[in-house]
Every structure is written in structure tokens, then in C-alpha cells.
Amino acid sequence: MKIVIAPQAYKGSISALGVATAAEKGVVKVFPDAEVILCPVADGGDGTLETLVEGSEGETKETKVTGPIGKKLTASWGAMGDGETAVIEMARSSGLALLSLEERDPLNSTTFGLGEVILQALDGGFRNFIVGIGGSATNDAGAGMAQALGANLLDENGRQLPFGGAALDRLSKIDLSDMDPRLQDCNFQVACDVNNPLTGPEGASAVYGPQKGATSMDINQLDKALGNFSDVVKSQLGMDVESMAGAGAAGGLGAGMVAFLDGNLRAGVEIILDFVELKTKIKGANLVITGEGGMDFQTVYNKAPIGVARLASEMSIPCFGISGMLGENYQVVHEHGLESAISIVSGPMTLEEASSNVSELIENSVEEALRLIRIGMSL
């Protein structure tokens, strides 16, 4: 019997590798002779860095960068075990979680720190990049990132634009001649979990601006600025980023990654599953086990467990999920390849209690699930 265990992290409780390791203990209690393959996964959001670094026996690095409102902070990024690929979560340098409610400032916040992390990785010899762009505090279309990498974003008087999305309304010229030449040898895979266009009622400013502190007046100002940005990009760089799916992700960073770095925007889960070679690993498997911290109706929107389940389903391999909790309308996952969804919680307990005992709870729930499978095999 071959069983592949491919979960994502339970946010705030245990890493994806930790989940997989605990689940493996449950498997071998029931099927001690099974071939068990661990393949931690992620969807490009929170936990992507740890999942890819741990899974590839890489290492986490740190660097001092400019935070979203200009304060210096320490941002972590990952060096994968292949020695060639850097994993960066933009939220570590330019994320909303780095700011208090009072500090949120979508008009002036910047992605400059993200550019500084990329420079650090370039200095380390990395030329392949996986960049997760969820959780941003910014609305600057990656302008700050580009400036950190050497781009000159100029107004009509030839002056460098200040930080922030609002300043893009004054953008007149994009000069990339001073961009770091090492970027020409780089490949950027951009893990993008939304499909919003850059501007308009479904765009970056209108949909995500409010959570970053934008008023209705701010939203109009930022949307106009992003419109000007897209016009200048189209006229000077020959790229039409305005209506591109995912261009509005992370305050327009999706558009900026394409315009400045020739990035490839893809669903985060697709990038990760390709990178960990899950399709190859589950070939010939009898069972796949996946999971996440909380499973509900939102899981079907390109979250990692559904990506795993769909791939298993395409290969006619049964797949079930283990989860810290089962939430609203979780049953819809059954329509997307997950044969069963199981909560690891064995009785009434607080979140703190569940988190403290999460490894044991995962091990026990997998053991019980496989005992049922063993009964079915004997019928």
C-alpha cells in the first residue's frame, strides 16, 4: 500500500510538515508496512515560506527592510534546498499584519521592502523566485518594489515619485535602464489567490482598499492613480495590465510583478503543487491524505487541500482531509474531490487545548480513519 500525506499548515498551531509527520504516525499504527510519502503543501499564502523551506531542507533567512509605512523591520524569506530558488511572502515586508489599525495608510504605504528582500536574494545567488503576494498593506502596484530594484518612476518634471499608491497619479515616465541587471536572468512565479483586475468596481482599490484603511474618497483617488499607472505602462512598456486577471492582487502588485519583472501570475496552489511535484509523488498511490486548520465552504476556492484532492481525483485516487475544525457548509468539498472531511477534535475543548495537543489529535484521527478503511478492505 502506498499512501501520500499532503496537508497544509494549521495556521497558528502546526506547520504543514508537522501535520504530515503526525499523520504518518497514525498511518503506521494501522498499516505498518505501507509506503508513506510526506509532501507538505501550501497555497501561496500564510505558511508558504515554511512549507517550501522545510519540505526542501532549505533554510530561513532574515534581512532588514523598509516596512510598509517606512519604518525599518526584519523580514524573513526562504532559501530552498536546491540552492537556486528563493521563497518570498510579500506580507513579511509589506503586509497589513505589520501595522496597527491606526497605522494603516493605503495612500502612502509602499512595497519598497519587498524589493529589498529580492535584492538580498539576488546577492545570495538566487535567480528563481516564488513570491506569494497575499496580505498586503499597500496599493502602489509594486512601484516601491521597482524603485528598490533601480527603476525610476518619474513625474512630468523628471522627479522620482514618493512612496505610495496616490503618487502614481503623477506618474509620467517609467525608466527601467537602472534596474538591477541580474533581474534579466531571473524567473518570477507569482502566487496569486485572487483574480481581480487592476481598476474599476472589482479592482484593487475598490475591493481591498477598505480593509487597508481607505475611505470612499481614498478609493476613488487610488483607483484613478492605478488607471494612470496602467496607461503609462501600456504606452511605454507595451503591456496591457489593467484588465489582466490577478493584476489587482495585493494593491496592484500583481500588475507590477508583470510590468517590472515579467512575472507569471498563477494560482498559488498550482505553483506550489507543481514545485513539490505532487503529481509525480501520488502516481500509483492507493490513498492521499490532505488537510488544513479550518475547512468550510471557502476551502473550494483554490485552497491547498482542494488542489490536492482535484489532482488525486484526476488520477482516480481516493483522498480525504483532516482538519482542526469543520465550518460552515464544509460538505461542499465532497463535490471537489475530497471523499471525506474529518475533524481532529475528539471532544469539547478550547482552541488553546486543541493547539497544545494538535500532533496527538492528528495522529489519533488518522489512525481511526484508517481503521475504518481497513474494515472496508476486509468486507
C-alpha positions in Angstrom: 0.0 0.0 0.0 1.2 3.5 -0.9 -0.1 6.5 1.0 0.8 10.1 0.3 0.2 12.7 3.0 0.0 16.2 1.6 -1.5 18.7 4.1 -1.0 22.4 4.5 -0.3 24.1 7.8 -2.8 24.6 10.5 -2.4 28.3 10.9 -1.1 29.3 14.4 -0.9 25.7 15.5 1.4 23.4 13.5 3.4 23.5 10.2 2.5 21.5 7.2 5.5 19.2 7.8 4.3 18.8 11.4 0.9 17.8 10.2 2.3 15.3 7.8 4.7 13.8 10.3 1.9 13.4 12.9 -0.4 11.8 10.3 2.3 9.4 9.3 2.4 8.1 12.9 -1.3 7.3 12.7 -0.9 5.6 9.3 1.8 3.2 10.5 -0.2 2.1 13.5 -2.8 0.6 11.1 -0.7 -0.2 8.1 2.9 -0.7 9.4 4.2 -1.9 6.1 2.8 0.9 4.0 5.0 3.1 1.8 4.3 6.6 3.2 5.4 9.7 1.3 5.2 13.1 3.0 4.6 16.1 0.8 3.7 19.3 2.7 1.8 21.8 0.6 0.6 25.4 0.6 -1.4 27.8 -1.5 0.9 30.8 -1.7 -0.5 32.5 1.4 0.5 32.3 5.0 2.7 29.3 5.7 4.1 29.0 2.1 7.6 30.0 3.2 7.9 27.4 6.0 6.2 24.7 3.9 8.6 25.0 0.9 11.7 25.6 3.0 11.1 22.7 5.4 10.0 20.4 2.6 13.1 21.1 0.6 15.5 21.1 3.6 16.3 24.7 2.9 16.8 27.5 5.4 15.0 30.7 6.5 17.0 33.9 6.2 16.4 37.4 7.6 17.1 40.9 6.3 16.4 44.5 7.4 14.0 46.2 5.1 11.8 49.2 4.8 8.3 48.4 6.2 5.0 49.5 4.5 5.0 52.9 6.2 8.7 53.5 6.2 9.8 52.0 9.5 12.7 49.6 9.4 11.8 46.0 10.3 13.3 42.5 10.0 11.7 40.4 7.2 12.2 36.6 6.8 12.4 34.8 3.5 13.3 31.3 2.4 16.2 29.7 0.6 15.1 26.3 -0.8 17.3 23.3 -0.7 18.0 23.4 -4.4 20.2 26.5 -3.7 18.6 28.3 -6.6 15.0 29.2 -5.5 14.0 31.9 -3.1 10.6 31.9 -1.5 9.2 35.3 -0.5 6.0 36.2 1.1 5.4 39.9 0.5 3.4 40.2 3.7 6.6 39.7 5.7 7.9 43.0 4.4 4.8 45.0 3.2 1.9 43.3 4.9 -1.2 44.5 6.6 -0.5 42.5 9.7 2.7 44.6 10.3 0.5 47.6 11.1 -1.9 48.7 13.8 -5.3 49.9 12.8 -4.1 53.5 13.3 -1.0 53.0 11.1 -2.9 51.7 8.0 -2.3 54.2 5.2 -3.1 52.9 1.7 -2.4 56.3 0.1 1.3 56.2 1.1 2.2 52.7 2.1 5.0 51.1 0.0 6.3 47.8 -1.4 9.9 49.1 -1.2 10.7 46.4 1.4 9.7 43.6 -1.0 12.2 45.0 -3.5 14.9 45.0 -0.8 14.2 41.3 0.0 14.5 40.5 -3.7 17.9 42.3 -3.7 19.1 40.3 -0.7 18.1 37.1 -2.5 19.9 38.2 -5.7 23.0 38.9 -3.6 22.7 35.3 -2.4 22.9 34.0 -5.9 19.2 33.1 -6.3 17.6 33.5 -9.7 14.3 31.6 -9.3 11.7 33.2 -7.2 8.3 32.1 -5.8 6.6 35.2 -4.5 3.4 35.0 -2.5 1.5 38.3 -2.7 -1.4 37.9 -0.3 -2.0 40.1 2.8 -0.6 43.4 1.6 -0.9 46.8 3.3 -0.2 48.5 0.0 -1.9 49.9 -3.0 1.1 51.0 -5.1 1.1 48.5 -7.9 4.6 47.4 -6.9 6.1 50.8 -7.5 8.1 50.8 -4.3 9.4 47.3 -5.1 10.5 48.5 -8.6 12.2 51.6 -7.1 14.2 49.4 -4.7 15.4 47.4 -7.7 16.5 50.5 -9.5 13.5 51.7 -11.5 13.0 55.4 -12.0 9.3 56.4 -11.7 9.2 60.0 -12.7 6.7 62.8 -12.7 6.3 65.3 -15.6 9.2 67.3 -14.2 11.5 64.3 -14.1 11.4 63.9 -10.3 11.3 60.5 -8.6 7.8 59.7 -7.2 7.5 59.4 -3.5 6.2 56.2 -1.8 2.6 55.2 -2.1 -0.2 54.5 -4.5 -1.6 58.0 -4.5 1.6 59.3 -6.1 1.0 57.1 -9.2 -1.5 59.7 -10.4 1.5 61.8 -11.2 3.5 59.1 -13.0 4.6 60.4 -16.3 7.7 58.3 -17.2 9.0 54.8 -16.4 12.7 54.4 -16.9 14.0 50.8 -16.2 17.5 51.4 -17.5 18.9 51.4 -14.0 17.1 48.2 -12.9 19.5 45.6 -11.4 20.9 43.8 -14.4 20.7 40.4 -12.6 17.0 40.5 -12.9 17.4 39.7 -16.6 18.4 36.2 -15.6 15.5 35.7 -13.1 12.2 33.8 -13.2 9.4 35.0 -11.0 6.5 32.7 -10.2 3.8 34.9 -8.5 1.4 33.1 -6.2 -1.8 35.0 -6.6 -5.0 33.9 -4.8 -7.5 36.4 -6.4 -8.4 37.3 -10.0 -9.4 40.9 -9.6 -8.4 43.4 -12.4 -6.4 46.4 -11.6 -9.1 49.1 -11.6 -12.8 49.5 -11.5 -15.5 48.3 -9.2 -13.8 44.8 -8.9 -10.3 46.3 -8.8 -7.6 46.5 -6.2 -8.7 49.8 -4.6 -12.5 49.2 -4.5 -12.4 45.7 -3.2 -9.4 45.6 -0.9 -8.9 49.3 -0.1 -11.3 49.4 2.8 -9.6 46.7 4.8 -6.4 48.7 4.4 -8.0 51.8 5.8 -9.2 53.5 2.6 -12.2 55.8 2.7 -14.5 56.2 -0.2 -12.6 59.3 -1.2 -9.3 57.4 -0.9 -10.7 54.6 -3.1 -11.5 57.0 -5.9 -8.1 58.6 -5.7 -6.3 55.3 -5.7 -8.3 53.8 -8.5 -7.6 56.9 -10.6 -3.9 56.6 -9.8 -3.8 52.9 -10.8 -5.6 53.8 -14.0 -2.8 56.3 -14.8 -0.2 53.7 -13.9 -1.7 51.2 -16.4 -1.9 53.9 -19.1 1.8 54.7 -18.7 2.7 51.0 -18.6 0.8 50.4 -21.8 2.2 53.3 -23.7 5.8 53.0 -22.5 6.3 49.3 -21.8 3.8 47.9 -24.3 1.9 45.8 -21.7 -1.9 46.0 -21.1 -2.1 45.1 -17.4 -5.4 46.8 -16.5 -7.8 44.0 -17.1 -5.4 41.1 -16.6 -6.8 38.5 -14.1 -4.9 38.9 -10.9 -3.5 42.4 -11.7 -5.4 43.8 -8.8 -3.9 41.4 -6.2 -2.0 43.0 -3.3 -3.0 46.5 -4.2 -1.9 46.1 -7.9 1.3 44.3 -7.1 0.1 41.6 -9.5 0.3 44.1 -12.3 3.6 45.4 -11.1 5.2 42.0 -11.0 4.2 41.5 -14.6 5.2 45.0 -15.8 8.5 45.3 -13.9 9.7 41.7 -13.5 7.9 39.8 -16.3 6.3 37.7 -13.5 4.0 34.8 -14.2 0.7 35.2 -12.2 -0.8 31.8 -11.2 -3.0 30.4 -8.5 -0.7 29.9 -5.6 -1.8 26.3 -5.1 -0.9 25.4 -8.7 2.6 26.9 -8.3 3.2 25.0 -5.1 1.9 21.6 -6.2 4.0 21.8 -9.4 7.0 22.8 -7.4 6.7 19.9 -4.9 6.0 17.5 -7.8 2.9 16.2 -6.1 1.6 14.6 -9.4 4.7 12.5 -9.6 4.6 11.6 -5.9 1.0 10.4 -5.9 1.3 8.3 -9.0 0.4 4.7 -8.1 -0.8 5.7 -4.6 -3.7 3.9 -3.0 -4.7 6.9 -0.8 -4.0 10.5 -0.4 -4.5 12.4 2.9 -4.6 16.2 2.9 -6.0 18.8 5.3 -5.9 22.4 6.7 -6.6 24.1 10.0 -10.2 25.0 9.3 -12.3 23.5 6.4 -15.5 25.2 5.2 -17.2 26.4 2.0 -14.2 28.7 1.3 -11.9 25.7 1.0 -13.1 25.1 -2.5 -11.7 28.4 -3.7 -8.2 27.2 -4.7 -7.1 26.3 -1.2 -4.4 23.7 -1.0 -6.5 20.7 0.2 -8.8 21.1 -2.8 -5.8 21.4 -5.2 -4.5 18.1 -3.7 -7.9 16.5 -3.9 -8.6 17.5 -7.5 -5.2 16.2 -8.6 -5.9 12.9 -6.8 -9.4 12.7 -8.3 -7.9 13.2 -11.8 -5.8 10.1 -11.2 -8.7 8.1 -9.6 -7.0 8.0 -6.2 -9.3 8.4 -3.1 -8.5 11.4 -0.9 -9.7 12.5 2.5 -9.0 15.6 4.6 -8.2 16.1 8.3 -9.0 19.5 9.8 -8.8 21.3 13.1 -12.4 22.3 12.6 -15.2 21.8 10.2 -17.1 25.1 9.5 -20.0 26.4 7.5 -21.1 24.2 4.6 -17.9 22.2 4.7 -19.7 19.4 2.8 -19.2 21.2 -0.5 -15.6 19.9 -0.5 -17.1 16.5 -1.4 -18.0 17.9 -4.8 -14.3 18.8 -5.5 -12.5 15.5 -4.9 -12.4 15.2 -1.1 -14.2 11.9 -0.3 -14.4 12.7 3.4 -13.6 15.5 5.8 -12.7 14.7 9.4 -12.2 17.0 12.4 -9.3 16.0 14.6 -11.1 17.4 17.7 -12.1 14.5 19.9 -14.4 16.3 22.3 -15.3 19.7 23.7 -12.1 21.7 24.1 -10.8 25.3 23.7 -8.7 26.4 20.7 -5.7 26.6 23.0 -6.2 23.0 24.2 -6.5 21.8 20.6 -3.4 23.6 19.6 -1.4 22.3 22.5 -2.3 18.7 21.6 -2.5 19.1 17.8 0.1 16.4 16.9 -1.6 13.8 19.1 -5.1 14.7 17.8 -3.9 14.4 14.2 -2.2 11.1 14.8 -5.3 9.7 16.6 -7.8 10.9 14.0 -5.8 9.4 11.1 -5.4 6.2 12.9 -9.2 5.9 13.4 -9.9 6.9 9.8 -7.6 4.2 8.5 -9.1 1.6 10.9 -12.4 2.2 9.1 -10.7 1.8 5.8 -9.2 -1.5 7.0 -12.7 -2.7 7.9 -13.9 -1.8 4.4 -10.9 -3.7 2.9 -12.0 -6.8 4.8 -15.6 -6.8 3.7 
